[in-house]
């Protein structure tokens, strides 16, 4: 079949548009012509973003008889589609990974538990990849299927890397490191494998090992006094972290989602958070974090959080304020040197005034009593700040004053609403801290 040969050639050279142009007239033969069906599935595995993927898969596997080769090809296409979704995204109901998992399991059941054929290895691999994409609830299944696949085909370096990626996203760093080393032994110095191994070594605190891996990747590395790898001149990174609605204010974003923070890198894979988080999330200014090397968004690139290596020792104090132009800068100047002020305006500006939520970030070396003294002096000063910082008074007492600060917070929000700075009603369900 000259036409099929041309399609195979187009796929081999990566000419996907050409391949699909030739495949389109053959779409009606999917499910009836085995060769056409296999070529369609293999093409979709290379272009999993195509809208017809799921319908082609369903027609390909519609027969009651299990054709293992077709099932493997269908799973490859479905798992390629599932892999387009970042691993830090929460599990979803349905999706191509769910179908791939069901198909691979059915194929394995048809072969039987004792089967050690190459087909069984590939089905186990696809069951493992799909289980990984299905989230932590399928973690044991993912590990078991990887174990079966690699017991049959231990020379598959890509599979060891896939296993390492599973362990990486589940925080099992020693197991991840071991898997990446096995992948390296089989694949050589592939960039992705070395990068993942360096991340795992960093998470394990093996700074000299991580430094060696970064050097293998071409980076100039030195070790810090604490023995961790330092790579100079890595530009700031934006890192996204899981977050929840903080439960106060007027904005009603998603209850659960993501927040992006800035990180000052110490190496290509770890660094210090250099902005304050706004919603409730596990990281904040000053934390030492590990982040992945593959962005989950581009323009600008945003990288996913992998691990909190060390919590910062700064105190982070939420505040609410009604501020005019220049007030925020003047307030920052009034506080002890080293205290950082982060602000998140809400609503609109009216007569030069707007509602602001934010945080004071106080280094551990600065006494909170000194911050309180300077802050109160600024509030009494000529600018007449309207400000509430409940956490500062919860830390310095007495409890009555802390309660008054919570009341002042709500009063600020009510005043902002009356002045038309924001729309909606004050959210009373959670007190800021």
N, C-alpha and C positions, 0 to 999 in steps of 0.2 A: 504494500500500500504506500505509494509515493507520498500521498498526502500526510499519512501518519509519520513517515520518515521526516518530512519537512517540519512537522510539529515537534518531534523529538529534537531535531537540530536547533530549532528556535529556542526550546527550553534549555538545551545544553549551553547555549551561548548567552542566556539571560534575556533574550528578546521576547519579553512577556507579551507586549502588545501584539506582536506578530503572531505568537502562539495562540492567543485568544481569538484573534481575527480568523485564524484557520479552524479553531475549535468550535466557534459559534455555530456554523452550519451542522455540526455533528451533535449538538446538544440533545436532540430528540432521541439519539441512540444510547444515551446514558442509561444504564440499567438493563439494556438489551444486548449491547455489544461490549464484551468484557474488555477488549483492548482499548476501545474508545473511553470506557468508564475509567480505567486505570490512568490513562493520559490526562483526562479531565481532573481527577483527584490530585495527581502529581503537579499539575499546573496550578491548582488552587493552593496547594501547600506552599508554592513559591509566591503566590499573590493572595494571601488570606484575607485581604481587605475587600475582595470582590463580593458584591451583593448576592450573587447566585450560589455562594458556597454551601449554605445549609440545605438549599433545595436540591442541589446536585448530590450532596452526601446522602440525603434521604432516598433519592432514587437509586443511588448506587448500592445501598444496603437493604433495599426493600424486600429482597427474596428471603423466604423462610430458611433457606439453607445458608450456613455460614461459610462464606468464601474468605479464608483468612487473609489472603493477599489484599483483597478489596477492603477488608476491615482495617488492616494496618494502614493502607493508603488513606482511607477516610479519617482515621484517627490522626494521622500526620497533618492533614489539612485542618481539622478541627483544633488540634493543639497549637498549630501555627496561628490560627485566629485568636485563640485564648491568650497566647503569648504577647499579643499586641496590647493587652491590658496590664498596667504596672502591678508588680507583686505587692506593693504597699497599699493597693486599693482594697477595701473591704470585700469579703466574699459576696457573690451575687447569687440569686436564684436562677437556675437555668444557665443559659450561655453555652457556647460550643464546648467548654471543658466538661460540662455535665454529660453531654451527648458522647464525647470521646471516652469518658470514664465508663459509661454504660456499655458502649460498643466493645471496648478493650476487655472489660470483665466478661462479657458474653463470649468473646473469642477465646479467652483463657478457659472458660468453663467448657467450651466445645472441645478444646485440646486435652483437658484434664490436668490435674495437679502434678502428675509425674512427668509431663512432657518437658523435655529439655532441648527442643528444637530451636533453630534460629527464629522461627515464627513466634514461638512462645516468648523468647527474649524481647522481641520488638513489641509484642502486645503488652508485656509487663512494663516495658519502658513507657509506652503511651498511657497505660493506666496510672503509672507513677507521676508523669507530667501533668495529667489531668487532675489527679488527686491533689497535687501541689497547688494548682490553680484554684481548686475548690476551697482552699483555706485550711486553717489549723484543725478543724474538725476531722479532716481526712489525713492528718499528718501521719498517723500510724500506718494507714493504708499506703500512703506514698512511700514511706520507708520500706515497707514489706515488698512492694512491687519493684522498687529499685534493687533491693537485695536479690530478688529472683532474677531480674534481668542481668545483673552483673555477675551472679553465680554462673549463668550460662555463657555470658560473653564478657569476661573480665578484661579483655584487651580494648574495649571501647572507651577511649579517652573522653569523648564528648559526653558519654553517659556518666562517667565519674565527675565531670564538671557539673552536669545537671544535678547530680546528687549533692555536690558541694553547695550549689546554689540553694537547694532546698534547706540544707542545714544552716546556711547563712541567714536566710529569711526567718528561720525559727530560733536564731540566737545560739545554736550549738556550734560554737566556734572551733573547738578542738576537732570535732567530727568534720566540720567544713574544711579546716586546714588539711587534715589527712586526705580528704577526697580530692582537693585541689592538687596536692602533691602527686597523687596517683594519676590525675589527669595530665599533669606536666610530664610525668615519666613516659606517658604514651603519646602525647601530642607535641612535646617539645615546648619551647618558650613562646607560646601563644600569648598575646597581650592580655586578652580577657582572663585567661587562667592565672597569669602572674599577678594581675591586678587583684583578683579575688583572693589569692593566697596572701598578698600583702595586707589586705583588709583584715583577713582572719588573724594573721600574726599580730597586727596592731591591737585587735580586740583582745587577744590573749596576753597582751603586755610583752610580747617578744619583740622588743624594739630593734634589736640588732638583726633579727631574721627579716623583719619587715623592711628595714633599711637595705638589706641585701637584695630583696625582691624589687624595691623601687629602683635600685641601681641597675638591676637587670633590665628594667624598663627604660633606662636612659636618663633617670633623674639624678641630679647632684644632691646627695643626702649627707646629713651629719646627725649626730645623736645629741639630744638634750641632756642636761645634767641628770635627769631622771631616766635616761636610757631610751627615750622614745625618738622615732625618726622625725627629722625636721627637713623639709624641702622649702627653700626660700622662693619667694616671688610667685607662689601660686595665688592667682587672683581670688578675691572674695567670691563665695558661693552662696546661692540661694538654696535653702534646704526646706523641704516641706515635711511637716510633722502632723500626725493625727491630732485633732483638737475637738473640743466640745464647746457648745454655747456657754458663755460664762454666767448666764442667768440673770444679768442685770442690764440696765440701759434700755434703749429704744430699738436698736437694730435687731431684726429677727432673721439671722442667717440660719443655715442648717443646724439642726441639733448636733449632728456629728459630721465632721468633714476634715479639712486640712487647713493648716496655717503655714505660711512661708516665713522663715526667719533668715537673717543673714548670718553667715559663718565666716570667720577669719581662719583660713586653713593653716595648719601646721605641716601638713603633707597633702598629697592629692586625695587622701581618703579620710582625714580627721582634722578637727579644728575646734575653735572656741566660738560659741554663739555670741554674736556682737550686736544683736537687737533684742528688745524685750518682746515676749509674746503677749498677745492681747486676749485671745480666748483662753479657755482652760486646756492646756496641753502639757505634755510631759517634759518639755525643755524650756529653758529661759536663759536670759542673758548670763554669760559666764560659764555655762555648762560646756564640758568637753564632749564632743559627739563624733560618731563615726557615720559617714554617709557613703552611699553607693557611687560607683563611677559612671553609671548609665543614667542620663537624665530622664525624668518622667514627663518633662515638658521642655519645649524649646522656645527661643525668642521671647524672653531670655531663658537660658537653660536653668532648670530647677531639678535638684537631686533629692532622692528620698533618704530619710533617716534610717539608719540601721541599728544603732546602739547608743545609749548614753554611757560614755566611758567613765565620766566623773562629774558629779554635780558641782556647780560653782558654789563658793561660800558667800556670795553676795546676798544681801537681803533685798527682796523685791517687794515694793509697797505700792499697791494700787491707789490711784487717786482720781477724783472727779473735780472739775473746776469750771467756773465761768470766767473766761479770759478774753482780754482785748489784745489787739495787735501789739506785739512786743512784750506782753506779760510773761510769756513762757521763757523767753531768753533772760529776762530780768530775774525771774524766779530761779533759774538754773545758776545764774551768777551769785545769787544770794546764799546758796547752799554751800556746804563745805566742799573744798576742792576734791575731786574724785567722784562725787555723787553725779550720776547720769540721770537725765530726765528724758523720758520717752512719752510722746503724746500721740493720741489718735482722735482727731476732731470728729465730731458727730453732728449730723444735721447741717444747718446752714448758718451763715453769719448774718446777724441783724444789728445794725448800728455799731458795727465794728466789734461785736461780741459774739462768742460762740461757746457751745458746750464742748469740753474736752475730757476724754478719759485717758489715763496714762499710768506710768509707773515711775517711781523713784527707785533707782538701783544704787544701793549703798554698799561699798566694799566692806569686808569684814573688819578692816583696821579702823574704820570710822565709827565712833560711838553714836548710837541712835539718839542719845540725849542731846548731842551736839547738833544733829540734824533737826531735832524738834525745836531747839532753841533758835536756830537760824530761821526755820520755817515760820515760827510764831512771830518773830521780829519782822519778817517780810510781810506777813498778813496784817500786822499792825501798822505797816508803813504807808506811805502816801499812795501807792498804787491800789491798795484796798482789795487784795485778792479774795475771791470767794472760792474756797478750797476745802476739800475733805479728804483726809488720809487715815481711815480707820485703823489700818495695820500698824501704823506708827504708834498709835496710842494703845493698841492692844499689847504691843511689845514694851511700852514704857509706863503704862498705867496712869491713873487708876482706871478700873473697869468702867466707872461712871462716865469718865471722859471718853473712853472708847465708844460707849453707847451713844454719847452725844455726837460723835463723829459719824456714826452710821445714820443718825437722824439728819445731820447736816448734808450727808450725801443725797438722801432722798429729797431734802428741801431744795438742793441745787437742781436736781432733775425736774422737780415740779416748777421751779422758777424758769428753767429753760423751756418747758412746755408752754407756760403762760406767755412767755416772750416770743413764741413762735420760732424758736431756734431749732426745734425738733417736732416731728409729728408722732402722734400716738400717746399712749399712757405709760407711766412709769411701771417697770416690771418689778413687782415686790417679792418675787418668789425666793431670791437668793441674795444674801448680804455680801457685798464685796469684802475681800480680805487682802 
